[in-house]
């Protein structure tokens, strides 16, 4: 097993300090290869905040009680707040490598929120990066050497770490939104091009690898209407245009915009426009 760590004023005792907005208390790393197990058990938690970054392998966390077992894999961080129950283990068989940092201060909650760490979340997926490891190692070295202005340097390094975590969290959110926007735009375009065909929403969602409930919910968020409401609106709008500009019979217009049943079409038209297709055409004259 490899271990390396550094502590504020070389003290292993955790502390709470509100003299400054952000203060680094300690930082370290563990790397297990042959050692069978490295457990941590703090039923009353600590006085400070703690971030644990799993760089390789995996770790076992018991967040609310000793019986729960949540496996956290590489590329994730776990955030503990003061006085939270702590129980977790690292196993040599998993080849686990972790980095950790403890910190306190008068403005920690606001700082964490500003970097994308809400109060109600413990686990954050940030991916693996050598940049994270370099920053952790710099923090350890600063704590070990205690050079001039090292406390200020520690604060800057921790903010640097939080910023790169935040960038990764934010990029994943942006990518998710880009995917969502693309899928909803694709669906709207497809419906516009094929509105006069027999479109089955379940089949369309399945063809795009989405559950129908997820698709309908997100399509409504994107457009303000459900997929069928969107299609119906296109059909009625185009039927309205045909009633205004052509002499086609109502039955024919119904067929053109995608309805085999002209009575059903008339009911939908009346619901949308407040009058039947025939009445609408008369009003134009």
C-alpha positions as CSV (number, residue, x, y, z in Angstrom):
1,X,0.0,0.0,0.0
2,X,1.2,3.5,-0.8
3,X,0.2,6.5,1.3
4,X,1.2,10.1,1.2
5,X,-0.4,13.0,3.1
6,X,0.0,16.5,4.5
7,X,-1.7,18.3,7.4
8,X,-2.2,21.9,8.4
9,X,0.3,22.8,11.1
10,X,1.3,19.1,11.0
11,X,-1.8,18.2,13.2
12,X,-4.0,15.2,12.4
13,X,-6.9,16.6,14.5
14,X,-9.8,17.9,12.4
15,X,-10.9,21.4,13.1
16,X,-13.5,24.1,12.3
17,X,-12.2,27.5,11.5
18,X,-14.3,30.5,10.2
19,X,-11.6,33.1,10.3
20,X,-11.4,32.9,6.5
21,X,-13.8,31.9,3.7
22,X,-11.9,28.7,2.8
23,X,-9.1,26.9,4.6
24,X,-7.5,23.6,3.7
25,X,-6.9,21.3,6.6
26,X,-5.3,18.2,5.1
27,X,-4.9,16.3,1.9
28,X,-3.6,12.9,1.0
29,X,-3.7,9.8,-1.3
30,X,-4.0,6.0,-0.8
31,X,-3.1,3.4,-3.4
32,X,-3.9,-0.2,-2.5
33,X,-2.4,-3.2,-4.4
34,X,-1.7,-6.0,-1.9
35,X,-3.1,-4.7,1.4
36,X,-6.4,-6.5,1.8
37,X,-8.5,-3.7,3.3
38,X,-8.4,0.0,4.4
39,X,-11.6,0.9,6.4
40,X,-12.7,4.3,7.8
41,X,-15.5,4.6,10.4
42,X,-16.6,7.9,11.8
43,X,-20.1,7.5,13.3
44,X,-20.2,11.2,14.2
45,X,-18.4,12.4,11.1
46,X,-15.9,15.2,11.2
47,X,-16.0,19.0,11.9
48,X,-14.8,19.9,8.4
49,X,-15.8,19.1,4.8
50,X,-14.2,16.3,2.8
51,X,-13.9,15.5,-0.9
52,X,-12.8,11.9,-1.9
53,X,-11.8,11.4,-5.5
54,X,-11.6,7.8,-6.7
55,X,-8.9,7.8,-9.3
56,X,-8.8,4.1,-10.0
57,X,-10.6,0.9,-8.9
58,X,-13.6,1.4,-6.7
59,X,-14.6,2.1,-3.1
60,X,-17.5,1.0,-0.9
61,X,-19.5,3.6,0.9
62,X,-22.2,3.2,3.6
63,X,-23.9,6.6,3.5
64,X,-26.8,6.4,5.9
65,X,-26.1,3.3,7.9
66,X,-23.6,0.5,8.2
67,X,-25.8,-1.9,6.2
68,X,-26.1,0.1,3.0
69,X,-23.3,-0.6,0.5
70,X,-22.9,1.9,-2.4
71,X,-20.0,1.0,-4.8
72,X,-18.4,4.2,-6.2
73,X,-16.2,3.6,-9.2
74,X,-13.3,5.6,-10.7
75,X,-14.1,9.0,-12.0
76,X,-16.4,9.9,-9.2
77,X,-16.0,12.1,-6.2
78,X,-17.8,11.9,-2.8
79,X,-18.5,15.0,-0.8
80,X,-19.0,14.8,3.0
81,X,-20.3,17.7,5.0
82,X,-19.5,18.3,8.7
83,X,-20.9,15.8,11.2
84,X,-22.2,13.4,8.5
85,X,-21.9,9.7,9.3
86,X,-18.9,8.3,7.5
87,X,-18.1,4.6,6.8
88,X,-16.3,3.4,3.8
89,X,-13.7,0.8,2.7
90,X,-11.0,0.4,0.1
91,X,-9.9,-3.1,-1.0
92,X,-6.6,-4.2,-2.4
93,X,-8.3,-6.6,-4.8
94,X,-9.9,-3.6,-6.5
95,X,-6.6,-1.8,-7.0
96,X,-8.1,1.3,-5.5
97,X,-6.4,4.6,-5.7
98,X,-8.0,7.7,-4.0
99,X,-7.2,11.3,-3.2
100,X,-8.8,13.2,-0.4
101,X,-8.9,16.7,0.9
102,X,-10.4,18.2,4.1
103,X,-11.4,21.9,4.3
104,X,-13.3,24.3,6.4
105,X,-14.1,28.1,6.4
106,X,-16.8,30.7,6.9
107,X,-18.2,30.5,3.3
108,X,-17.7,26.9,2.3
109,X,-21.4,26.2,1.5
110,X,-21.7,29.1,-0.8
111,X,-18.4,28.4,-2.5
112,X,-19.4,24.8,-3.1
113,X,-22.8,25.8,-4.6
114,X,-21.1,28.3,-6.9
115,X,-18.9,25.5,-8.3
116,X,-21.9,23.2,-8.9
117,X,-22.1,21.2,-5.7
118,X,-25.6,21.5,-4.3
119,X,-26.4,20.7,-0.7
120,X,-28.5,17.7,-1.4
121,X,-26.0,15.7,-3.5
122,X,-23.1,13.5,-2.3
123,X,-21.8,11.8,-5.5
124,X,-20.5,13.7,-8.6
125,X,-19.2,12.1,-11.7
126,X,-16.2,14.2,-12.9
127,X,-14.3,11.5,-14.9
128,X,-10.6,10.7,-14.4
129,X,-7.9,13.2,-15.2
130,X,-4.2,13.6,-14.5
131,X,-4.9,17.3,-13.9
132,X,-6.9,16.4,-10.8
133,X,-4.0,14.2,-9.5
134,X,-1.5,17.0,-10.1
135,X,-3.5,19.5,-8.1
136,X,-4.0,17.0,-5.2
137,X,-0.2,16.3,-5.2
138,X,0.5,20.1,-5.1
139,X,-1.8,20.5,-2.1
140,X,0.0,17.6,-0.3
141,X,3.4,19.2,-1.0
142,X,2.3,22.6,0.2
143,X,1.1,21.1,3.4
144,X,4.3,19.2,3.9
145,X,6.7,22.1,3.1
146,X,4.8,25.0,4.7
147,X,6.6,27.7,2.6
148,X,5.8,31.4,2.7
149,X,2.1,32.1,2.1
150,X,1.4,28.4,1.8
151,X,-2.1,28.8,3.4
152,X,-3.1,31.2,0.6
153,X,-1.6,28.9,-2.0
154,X,-3.6,26.0,-0.5
155,X,-6.8,28.0,-0.9
156,X,-5.9,28.8,-4.5
157,X,-5.1,25.2,-5.3
158,X,-8.4,24.0,-3.8
159,X,-10.4,26.6,-5.8
160,X,-8.5,25.4,-8.9
161,X,-9.5,21.8,-8.1
162,X,-13.2,22.9,-7.6
163,X,-13.1,24.9,-10.8
164,X,-11.8,22.0,-13.0
165,X,-14.4,19.7,-11.3
166,X,-17.1,22.2,-12.1
167,X,-16.0,22.6,-15.7
168,X,-16.3,18.8,-16.2
169,X,-19.7,18.7,-14.5
170,X,-20.9,21.7,-16.6
171,X,-19.6,20.2,-19.9
172,X,-21.6,17.0,-19.2
173,X,-24.7,19.1,-18.6
174,X,-24.1,21.0,-21.8
175,X,-23.6,17.8,-23.8
176,X,-26.8,16.4,-22.3
177,X,-28.7,19.5,-23.3
178,X,-27.2,19.4,-26.8
179,X,-28.3,15.8,-27.2
180,X,-31.8,16.7,-25.9
181,X,-32.1,19.7,-28.2
182,X,-30.9,17.7,-31.2
183,X,-33.4,14.9,-30.5
184,X,-36.3,17.2,-30.1
185,X,-35.4,19.2,-33.2
186,X,-35.1,15.9,-35.1
187,X,-38.5,14.8,-33.9
188,X,-40.2,18.2,-34.8
189,X,-38.6,18.1,-38.3
190,X,-39.8,14.5,-38.8
191,X,-43.3,15.3,-37.7
192,X,-43.4,18.3,-40.1
193,X,-42.3,16.2,-43.0
194,X,-44.6,13.3,-42.3
195,X,-47.6,14.8,-40.5
196,X,-50.0,13.4,-43.1
197,X,-48.9,9.8,-42.5
198,X,-49.9,7.4,-39.7
199,X,-47.4,8.4,-37.1
200,X,-47.2,6.2,-34.0
201,X,-45.4,8.0,-31.2
202,X,-44.3,4.7,-29.5
203,X,-42.7,3.5,-32.6
204,X,-40.9,6.8,-33.3
205,X,-39.5,6.9,-29.7
206,X,-38.3,3.3,-30.0
207,X,-36.6,4.0,-33.3
208,X,-34.5,6.7,-31.5
209,X,-33.7,4.5,-28.5
210,X,-36.0,6.4,-26.1
211,X,-38.8,5.3,-23.9
212,X,-42.1,6.8,-24.9
213,X,-42.7,8.5,-21.6
214,X,-39.3,10.1,-21.6
215,X,-39.7,11.3,-25.2
216,X,-43.2,12.8,-24.6
217,X,-42.1,14.5,-21.4
218,X,-39.1,16.1,-23.0
219,X,-40.8,17.0,-26.3
220,X,-43.4,18.9,-24.3
221,X,-40.7,20.7,-22.3
222,X,-39.1,21.7,-25.7
223,X,-42.2,22.7,-27.7
224,X,-44.9,23.3,-25.1
225,X,-47.1,20.5,-26.6
226,X,-47.2,16.8,-26.7
227,X,-46.1,15.1,-29.9
228,X,-49.7,14.3,-30.9
229,X,-50.8,17.8,-30.1
230,X,-47.9,19.1,-32.3
231,X,-48.9,16.8,-35.2
232,X,-52.6,17.7,-34.9
233,X,-51.8,21.4,-34.9
234,X,-49.8,21.0,-38.2
235,X,-52.6,19.0,-39.8
236,X,-55.3,21.5,-38.8
237,X,-53.2,24.5,-39.9
238,X,-52.6,22.9,-43.3
239,X,-56.3,21.9,-43.6
240,X,-57.2,25.6,-42.9
241,X,-54.9,26.7,-45.7
242,X,-56.5,24.2,-48.1
243,X,-60.0,25.4,-47.2
244,X,-59.0,29.0,-47.9
245,X,-57.1,28.4,-51.2
246,X,-58.7,25.4,-52.9
247,X,-62.1,24.0,-53.9
248,X,-61.3,20.5,-52.5
249,X,-64.1,18.8,-50.7
250,X,-63.8,18.5,-46.9
251,X,-63.4,14.7,-47.3
252,X,-60.4,15.2,-49.6
253,X,-58.8,17.7,-47.4
254,X,-59.1,15.4,-44.5
255,X,-57.3,12.7,-46.4
256,X,-54.6,15.1,-47.6
257,X,-53.7,16.1,-44.1
258,X,-53.7,12.6,-42.7
259,X,-57.2,11.7,-41.6
260,X,-59.1,8.7,-43.2
261,X,-62.2,9.5,-41.1
262,X,-63.7,12.9,-42.2
263,X,-66.0,13.0,-39.3
264,X,-63.1,12.7,-36.8
265,X,-61.3,15.3,-38.8
266,X,-64.3,17.7,-38.6
267,X,-64.5,17.2,-34.8
268,X,-60.9,18.0,-34.4
269,X,-61.1,21.0,-36.6
270,X,-64.1,22.3,-34.7
271,X,-62.3,21.8,-31.4
272,X,-59.3,23.8,-32.7
273,X,-61.1,26.6,-34.7
274,X,-64.5,26.8,-33.0
275,X,-66.4,25.8,-36.2
276,X,-66.6,22.9,-38.6
277,X,-64.6,22.9,-41.9
278,X,-67.7,23.6,-43.9
279,X,-68.7,26.5,-41.7
280,X,-65.2,27.9,-41.8
281,X,-65.2,27.9,-45.6
282,X,-68.6,29.7,-45.6
283,X,-67.3,32.3,-43.3
284,X,-64.6,33.1,-45.8
285,X,-67.2,33.8,-48.4
